[in-house]
Amino acid sequence: MKIFAITTLACALALPCIAQADEITDAVDEALTAYKDGQLSEAVSQLDYAAGLIRQQKAEAILAVYPDPLSGWSADEPESQSSGGMMMGGGITASRTYRQGDNRINIDLVTDSPMLQSMMAMFNNPSLITMGGGKLIKIQGHKAIFNNQNEDSEIMLIVNGNAMFTLKARGASDDDLKAYGEALNLEAL
């Protein structure tokens, strides 16, 4: 009788875990089954599907990086998109536009993309930055490149070697642009 009670309790405790299985774990489980059955193409397909679902989840969660509009500003809803390795090297992109009258600040984010490695080389070579008219600054303790040409300003900021922000001001002041950089929620990465 005790064994039956323990078995019943174990099954009851395991039931919520089974019920919480999601599409990602289902796809991984199907990939493992296909792999064990020698169906390698199906295994790859299921793993790619699971990876795509994970990128979609991360793309939605990454929107928390964008700050609320600063005082006197409004903002569009942030947007994100994930792509596999076939498009632009893969990764996640997100963007949000902030407005104050005719002034505009766009903040674009690229993360988890192999293309960021080439940008890292530029950040590590100050002479390349100054040749392009830029200067090194710090945003939240991270190296950034500030550029001001034709009355429009731009900040490029790389965080943790896998996320690049591009902040562009159209008509907005350099101080406003830097304030948005300082307001980014980098913990959301």
BATI-335732 format. One record per residue (C-alpha): residue number from 0; chain; x, y, z. Coordinates in Angstrom, 2 decimals. Layout:
<sites>
<site resi="NUM" chain="A" X="X" Y="Y" Z="Z"/>
...
</sites>
This chain:
<sites>
<site resi="0" chain="A" X="0.00" Y="0.00" Z="0.00"/>
<site resi="1" chain="A" X="2.87" Y="2.40" Z="0.84"/>
<site resi="2" chain="A" X="4.50" Y="1.73" Z="-2.54"/>
<site resi="3" chain="A" X="1.21" Y="2.53" Z="-4.31"/>
<site resi="4" chain="A" X="0.85" Y="5.78" Z="-2.34"/>
<site resi="5" chain="A" X="4.44" Y="6.83" Z="-3.06"/>
<site resi="6" chain="A" X="4.05" Y="5.99" Z="-6.75"/>
<site resi="7" chain="A" X="0.78" Y="7.93" Z="-6.95"/>
<site resi="8" chain="A" X="2.37" Y="10.94" Z="-5.21"/>
<site resi="9" chain="A" X="5.38" Y="10.86" Z="-7.54"/>
<site resi="10" chain="A" X="3.10" Y="10.76" Z="-10.59"/>
<site resi="11" chain="A" X="0.99" Y="13.63" Z="-9.22"/>
<site resi="12" chain="A" X="4.11" Y="15.74" Z="-8.64"/>
<site resi="13" chain="A" X="5.48" Y="14.96" Z="-12.11"/>
<site resi="14" chain="A" X="2.19" Y="15.79" Z="-13.85"/>
<site resi="15" chain="A" X="2.63" Y="19.60" Z="-13.73"/>
<site resi="16" chain="A" X="6.11" Y="19.23" Z="-15.27"/>
<site resi="17" chain="A" X="4.69" Y="17.12" Z="-18.06"/>
<site resi="18" chain="A" X="1.82" Y="19.57" Z="-18.58"/>
<site resi="19" chain="A" X="4.29" Y="22.46" Z="-18.79"/>
<site resi="20" chain="A" X="6.21" Y="20.95" Z="-21.67"/>
<site resi="21" chain="A" X="6.39" Y="23.58" Z="-24.39"/>
<site resi="22" chain="A" X="7.09" Y="23.71" Z="-28.08"/>
<site resi="23" chain="A" X="10.82" Y="24.10" Z="-27.53"/>
<site resi="24" chain="A" X="11.25" Y="21.02" Z="-25.38"/>
<site resi="25" chain="A" X="8.89" Y="19.10" Z="-27.66"/>
<site resi="26" chain="A" X="11.05" Y="20.02" Z="-30.68"/>
<site resi="27" chain="A" X="14.26" Y="19.05" Z="-28.86"/>
<site resi="28" chain="A" X="12.70" Y="15.75" Z="-27.77"/>
<site resi="29" chain="A" X="11.57" Y="15.08" Z="-31.36"/>
<site resi="30" chain="A" X="15.07" Y="15.90" Z="-32.60"/>
<site resi="31" chain="A" X="16.58" Y="13.44" Z="-30.14"/>
<site resi="32" chain="A" X="14.13" Y="10.73" Z="-31.17"/>
<site resi="33" chain="A" X="14.82" Y="11.37" Z="-34.86"/>
<site resi="34" chain="A" X="18.58" Y="11.30" Z="-34.21"/>
<site resi="35" chain="A" X="18.32" Y="7.98" Z="-32.38"/>
<site resi="36" chain="A" X="16.25" Y="6.61" Z="-35.29"/>
<site resi="37" chain="A" X="18.91" Y="7.70" Z="-37.79"/>
<site resi="38" chain="A" X="16.69" Y="10.42" Z="-39.30"/>
<site resi="39" chain="A" X="19.40" Y="13.05" Z="-39.35"/>
<site resi="40" chain="A" X="17.62" Y="15.56" Z="-41.60"/>
<site resi="41" chain="A" X="14.56" Y="15.50" Z="-39.36"/>
<site resi="42" chain="A" X="16.79" Y="15.89" Z="-36.27"/>
<site resi="43" chain="A" X="18.45" Y="18.97" Z="-37.78"/>
<site resi="44" chain="A" X="15.08" Y="20.39" Z="-38.80"/>
<site resi="45" chain="A" X="13.68" Y="20.01" Z="-35.29"/>
<site resi="46" chain="A" X="16.78" Y="21.54" Z="-33.69"/>
<site resi="47" chain="A" X="16.61" Y="24.49" Z="-36.11"/>
<site resi="48" chain="A" X="12.93" Y="24.91" Z="-35.21"/>
<site resi="49" chain="A" X="13.73" Y="24.87" Z="-31.47"/>
<site resi="50" chain="A" X="16.55" Y="27.39" Z="-31.97"/>
<site resi="51" chain="A" X="14.17" Y="29.64" Z="-33.92"/>
<site resi="52" chain="A" X="11.61" Y="29.50" Z="-31.12"/>
<site resi="53" chain="A" X="14.28" Y="30.39" Z="-28.57"/>
<site resi="54" chain="A" X="15.41" Y="33.36" Z="-30.71"/>
<site resi="55" chain="A" X="11.77" Y="34.51" Z="-30.92"/>
<site resi="56" chain="A" X="11.45" Y="34.39" Z="-27.13"/>
<site resi="57" chain="A" X="14.67" Y="36.31" Z="-26.70"/>
<site resi="58" chain="A" X="13.59" Y="38.87" Z="-29.33"/>
<site resi="59" chain="A" X="10.42" Y="39.56" Z="-27.34"/>
<site resi="60" chain="A" X="12.25" Y="39.73" Z="-24.01"/>
<site resi="61" chain="A" X="14.97" Y="42.05" Z="-25.39"/>
<site resi="62" chain="A" X="12.44" Y="44.86" Z="-25.80"/>
<site resi="63" chain="A" X="12.81" Y="45.57" Z="-22.07"/>
<site resi="64" chain="A" X="16.17" Y="47.18" Z="-22.92"/>
<site resi="65" chain="A" X="14.39" Y="50.27" Z="-24.29"/>
<site resi="66" chain="A" X="13.72" Y="53.05" Z="-21.78"/>
<site resi="67" chain="A" X="10.46" Y="54.89" Z="-21.37"/>
<site resi="68" chain="A" X="10.44" Y="58.24" Z="-23.19"/>
<site resi="69" chain="A" X="12.35" Y="60.94" Z="-21.36"/>
<site resi="70" chain="A" X="10.42" Y="63.96" Z="-20.10"/>
<site resi="71" chain="A" X="8.80" Y="65.84" Z="-23.01"/>
<site resi="72" chain="A" X="9.30" Y="62.95" Z="-25.44"/>
<site resi="73" chain="A" X="6.98" Y="60.28" Z="-26.85"/>
<site resi="74" chain="A" X="7.89" Y="56.92" Z="-28.36"/>
<site resi="75" chain="A" X="6.66" Y="54.34" Z="-30.82"/>
<site resi="76" chain="A" X="6.26" Y="50.79" Z="-29.58"/>
<site resi="77" chain="A" X="9.56" Y="48.90" Z="-29.77"/>
<site resi="78" chain="A" X="9.82" Y="46.18" Z="-32.42"/>
<site resi="79" chain="A" X="12.05" Y="43.12" Z="-32.61"/>
<site resi="80" chain="A" X="12.83" Y="40.38" Z="-35.06"/>
<site resi="81" chain="A" X="14.93" Y="37.25" Z="-34.95"/>
<site resi="82" chain="A" X="16.62" Y="35.67" Z="-37.93"/>
<site resi="83" chain="A" X="18.56" Y="32.50" Z="-38.52"/>
<site resi="84" chain="A" X="22.04" Y="32.33" Z="-39.95"/>
<site resi="85" chain="A" X="20.83" Y="32.83" Z="-43.50"/>
<site resi="86" chain="A" X="19.84" Y="36.49" Z="-43.02"/>
<site resi="87" chain="A" X="22.54" Y="39.05" Z="-42.21"/>
<site resi="88" chain="A" X="24.55" Y="36.48" Z="-40.30"/>
<site resi="89" chain="A" X="21.66" Y="35.72" Z="-37.97"/>
<site resi="90" chain="A" X="20.85" Y="37.21" Z="-34.62"/>
<site resi="91" chain="A" X="18.20" Y="39.47" Z="-33.16"/>
<site resi="92" chain="A" X="17.37" Y="43.03" Z="-34.17"/>
<site resi="93" chain="A" X="15.18" Y="45.54" Z="-32.37"/>
<site resi="94" chain="A" X="14.36" Y="49.20" Z="-32.76"/>
<site resi="95" chain="A" X="12.42" Y="52.04" Z="-31.19"/>
<site resi="96" chain="A" X="11.86" Y="55.64" Z="-32.22"/>
<site resi="97" chain="A" X="11.50" Y="58.53" Z="-29.77"/>
<site resi="98" chain="A" X="9.98" Y="61.88" Z="-30.81"/>
<site resi="99" chain="A" X="9.85" Y="65.44" Z="-29.49"/>
<site resi="100" chain="A" X="8.20" Y="67.72" Z="-32.04"/>
<site resi="101" chain="A" X="10.36" Y="67.47" Z="-35.18"/>
<site resi="102" chain="A" X="13.26" Y="65.95" Z="-33.23"/>
<site resi="103" chain="A" X="13.76" Y="62.23" Z="-33.44"/>
<site resi="104" chain="A" X="16.04" Y="59.65" Z="-31.84"/>
<site resi="105" chain="A" X="16.17" Y="56.12" Z="-33.25"/>
<site resi="106" chain="A" X="17.74" Y="53.32" Z="-31.23"/>
<site resi="107" chain="A" X="18.58" Y="50.15" Z="-33.13"/>
<site resi="108" chain="A" X="19.93" Y="47.00" Z="-31.52"/>
<site resi="109" chain="A" X="21.68" Y="44.00" Z="-33.08"/>
<site resi="110" chain="A" X="22.58" Y="41.11" Z="-30.81"/>
<site resi="111" chain="A" X="23.84" Y="37.55" Z="-31.10"/>
<site resi="112" chain="A" X="25.10" Y="38.19" Z="-34.62"/>
<site resi="113" chain="A" X="28.47" Y="36.99" Z="-35.94"/>
<site resi="114" chain="A" X="28.70" Y="40.28" Z="-37.84"/>
<site resi="115" chain="A" X="29.48" Y="42.05" Z="-34.57"/>
<site resi="116" chain="A" X="33.02" Y="40.66" Z="-34.57"/>
<site resi="117" chain="A" X="34.01" Y="43.04" Z="-37.38"/>
<site resi="118" chain="A" X="32.63" Y="45.97" Z="-35.39"/>
<site resi="119" chain="A" X="34.68" Y="44.92" Z="-32.38"/>
<site resi="120" chain="A" X="37.85" Y="45.34" Z="-34.45"/>
<site resi="121" chain="A" X="36.90" Y="48.96" Z="-35.11"/>
<site resi="122" chain="A" X="36.23" Y="49.64" Z="-31.41"/>
<site resi="123" chain="A" X="39.67" Y="48.28" Z="-30.56"/>
<site resi="124" chain="A" X="41.44" Y="50.56" Z="-33.07"/>
<site resi="125" chain="A" X="41.10" Y="54.23" Z="-32.03"/>
<site resi="126" chain="A" X="42.83" Y="55.48" Z="-35.19"/>
<site resi="127" chain="A" X="40.02" Y="54.03" Z="-37.31"/>
<site resi="128" chain="A" X="37.50" Y="55.87" Z="-35.16"/>
<site resi="129" chain="A" X="39.21" Y="59.25" Z="-35.40"/>
<site resi="130" chain="A" X="39.82" Y="58.87" Z="-39.15"/>
<site resi="131" chain="A" X="36.05" Y="58.61" Z="-39.56"/>
<site resi="132" chain="A" X="35.47" Y="61.76" Z="-37.52"/>
<site resi="133" chain="A" X="34.36" Y="59.91" Z="-34.40"/>
<site resi="134" chain="A" X="35.54" Y="60.07" Z="-30.85"/>
<site resi="135" chain="A" X="35.50" Y="57.57" Z="-28.02"/>
<site resi="136" chain="A" X="33.13" Y="58.20" Z="-25.14"/>
<site resi="137" chain="A" X="31.68" Y="56.08" Z="-22.32"/>
<site resi="138" chain="A" X="28.02" Y="55.18" Z="-21.97"/>
<site resi="139" chain="A" X="27.16" Y="53.37" Z="-18.75"/>
<site resi="140" chain="A" X="30.85" Y="52.47" Z="-18.42"/>
<site resi="141" chain="A" X="31.05" Y="50.88" Z="-21.91"/>
<site resi="142" chain="A" X="33.15" Y="52.16" Z="-24.81"/>
<site resi="143" chain="A" X="31.10" Y="53.97" Z="-27.43"/>
<site resi="144" chain="A" X="31.80" Y="55.91" Z="-30.61"/>
<site resi="145" chain="A" X="30.24" Y="59.36" Z="-30.89"/>
<site resi="146" chain="A" X="29.93" Y="60.96" Z="-34.31"/>
<site resi="147" chain="A" X="28.41" Y="64.35" Z="-35.16"/>
<site resi="148" chain="A" X="28.20" Y="65.20" Z="-38.84"/>
<site resi="149" chain="A" X="25.78" Y="67.42" Z="-40.73"/>
<site resi="150" chain="A" X="23.93" Y="68.36" Z="-37.52"/>
<site resi="151" chain="A" X="22.95" Y="64.73" Z="-36.92"/>
<site resi="152" chain="A" X="24.59" Y="62.77" Z="-34.14"/>
<site resi="153" chain="A" X="25.18" Y="59.05" Z="-33.74"/>
<site resi="154" chain="A" X="26.42" Y="56.83" Z="-30.95"/>
<site resi="155" chain="A" X="27.54" Y="53.24" Z="-31.52"/>
<site resi="156" chain="A" X="27.76" Y="51.21" Z="-28.34"/>
<site resi="157" chain="A" X="28.84" Y="47.58" Z="-28.01"/>
<site resi="158" chain="A" X="27.93" Y="45.77" Z="-24.79"/>
<site resi="159" chain="A" X="29.39" Y="42.44" Z="-23.67"/>
<site resi="160" chain="A" X="30.80" Y="41.81" Z="-27.15"/>
<site resi="161" chain="A" X="27.45" Y="40.51" Z="-28.43"/>
<site resi="162" chain="A" X="25.09" Y="43.51" Z="-28.54"/>
<site resi="163" chain="A" X="25.47" Y="46.69" Z="-30.59"/>
<site resi="164" chain="A" X="23.28" Y="49.74" Z="-30.14"/>
<site resi="165" chain="A" X="23.13" Y="52.48" Z="-32.76"/>
<site resi="166" chain="A" X="21.52" Y="55.66" Z="-31.46"/>
<site resi="167" chain="A" X="20.80" Y="58.28" Z="-34.13"/>
<site resi="168" chain="A" X="19.59" Y="61.82" Z="-33.48"/>
<site resi="169" chain="A" X="17.77" Y="63.80" Z="-36.16"/>
<site resi="170" chain="A" X="17.45" Y="67.37" Z="-34.92"/>
<site resi="171" chain="A" X="17.79" Y="66.32" Z="-31.28"/>
<site resi="172" chain="A" X="20.66" Y="67.57" Z="-29.14"/>
<site resi="173" chain="A" X="23.79" Y="65.58" Z="-28.39"/>
<site resi="174" chain="A" X="22.82" Y="65.73" Z="-24.71"/>
<site resi="175" chain="A" X="19.42" Y="64.13" Z="-25.45"/>
<site resi="176" chain="A" X="21.11" Y="61.41" Z="-27.49"/>
<site resi="177" chain="A" X="23.57" Y="60.65" Z="-24.67"/>
<site resi="178" chain="A" X="20.71" Y="60.73" Z="-22.12"/>
<site resi="179" chain="A" X="18.92" Y="57.97" Z="-24.05"/>
<site resi="180" chain="A" X="22.14" Y="55.95" Z="-24.09"/>
<site resi="181" chain="A" X="22.43" Y="56.33" Z="-20.33"/>
<site resi="182" chain="A" X="18.75" Y="55.35" Z="-19.91"/>
<site resi="183" chain="A" X="19.08" Y="52.00" Z="-21.74"/>
<site resi="184" chain="A" X="18.30" Y="49.02" Z="-19.50"/>
<site resi="185" chain="A" X="21.45" Y="47.04" Z="-20.26"/>
<site resi="186" chain="A" X="20.55" Y="44.49" Z="-17.58"/>
<site resi="187" chain="A" X="17.81" Y="43.24" Z="-19.96"/>
<site resi="188" chain="A" X="20.48" Y="41.86" Z="-22.27"/>
</sites>
